[in-house]
Amino acid sequence: MAEPMRQPTPAISRVASCTATDCVHNRDRQCHAGEIEVRMSADGAICGTYEPEKPRPRP
């Protein structure tokens, strides 16, 4: 009996440096989201997890 093909285990990747400094998941250019989604756009790959920070009320 033939052995079923095994799916490769996905590699864990890390975001080296995030330039979306206004994203809620970005602290010191490091992405702290639990996971990210990468989408394609006309300009190339974009972060689908990007969420802008909420404006803070003025004191």
C-alpha beads as a LAMMPS data file, in Angstrom:
LAMMPS data file: protein, C-alpha beads

59 atoms
58 bonds

1 atom types
1 bond types

-500.0 500.0 xlo xhi
-500.0 500.0 ylo yhi
-500.0 500.0 zlo zhi

Masses

1 110.0

Atoms # bond

1 1 1 0.000 0.000 0.000
2 1 1 1.337 3.417 -0.916
3 1 1 2.124 5.817 1.894
4 1 1 0.005 9.018 1.775
5 1 1 1.835 12.220 0.916
6 1 1 2.644 14.327 3.954
7 1 1 2.035 18.040 3.944
8 1 1 5.139 20.062 4.808
9 1 1 5.046 21.736 8.192
10 1 1 4.727 25.505 7.705
11 1 1 7.751 27.460 8.830
12 1 1 7.294 30.090 11.489
13 1 1 8.389 33.431 10.179
14 1 1 9.012 36.620 12.048
15 1 1 8.532 40.195 10.924
16 1 1 12.015 41.721 10.879
17 1 1 10.961 45.363 11.021
18 1 1 7.527 46.910 10.627
19 1 1 7.360 50.381 9.099
20 1 1 3.650 50.912 9.904
21 1 1 4.457 52.904 13.028
22 1 1 0.816 53.992 13.471
23 1 1 -0.438 50.387 13.750
24 1 1 -1.779 49.171 17.115
25 1 1 0.366 46.012 16.813
26 1 1 3.637 47.928 16.267
27 1 1 5.873 48.734 19.215
28 1 1 9.406 49.938 18.500
29 1 1 9.111 48.722 14.868
30 1 1 8.319 45.184 16.066
31 1 1 5.021 43.504 15.202
32 1 1 3.298 42.135 18.309
33 1 1 0.179 40.731 16.625
34 1 1 -0.548 37.106 17.472
35 1 1 -0.528 36.345 13.763
36 1 1 -0.547 38.372 10.574
37 1 1 -2.333 38.063 7.252
38 1 1 -0.516 39.094 4.096
39 1 1 -2.638 40.191 1.134
40 1 1 -1.758 41.089 -2.428
41 1 1 -2.546 44.491 -3.897
42 1 1 -1.660 46.198 -7.152
43 1 1 1.480 47.502 -5.394
44 1 1 2.545 44.086 -4.047
45 1 1 2.170 42.390 -0.677
46 1 1 0.472 44.327 2.127
47 1 1 -0.262 43.538 5.762
48 1 1 -3.925 42.594 6.151
49 1 1 -3.597 42.790 9.942
50 1 1 -2.784 46.506 9.926
51 1 1 -5.048 48.433 12.294
52 1 1 -4.411 52.162 12.827
53 1 1 -4.138 53.479 16.354
54 1 1 -7.204 55.240 17.669
55 1 1 -6.689 58.984 18.155
56 1 1 -6.161 59.851 21.800
57 1 1 -8.415 62.473 23.344
58 1 1 -6.744 65.791 24.054
59 1 1 -6.239 66.566 27.744

Bonds

1 1 1 2
2 1 2 3
3 1 3 4
4 1 4 5
5 1 5 6
6 1 6 7
7 1 7 8
8 1 8 9
9 1 9 10
10 1 10 11
11 1 11 12
12 1 12 13
13 1 13 14
14 1 14 15
15 1 15 16
16 1 16 17
17 1 17 18
18 1 18 19
19 1 19 20
20 1 20 21
21 1 21 22
22 1 22 23
23 1 23 24
24 1 24 25
25 1 25 26
26 1 26 27
27 1 27 28
28 1 28 29
29 1 29 30
30 1 30 31
31 1 31 32
32 1 32 33
33 1 33 34
34 1 34 35
35 1 35 36
36 1 36 37
37 1 37 38
38 1 38 39
39 1 39 40
40 1 40 41
41 1 41 42
42 1 42 43
43 1 43 44
44 1 44 45
45 1 45 46
46 1 46 47
47 1 47 48
48 1 48 49
49 1 49 50
50 1 50 51
51 1 51 52
52 1 52 53
53 1 53 54
54 1 54 55
55 1 55 56
56 1 56 57
57 1 57 58
58 1 58 59
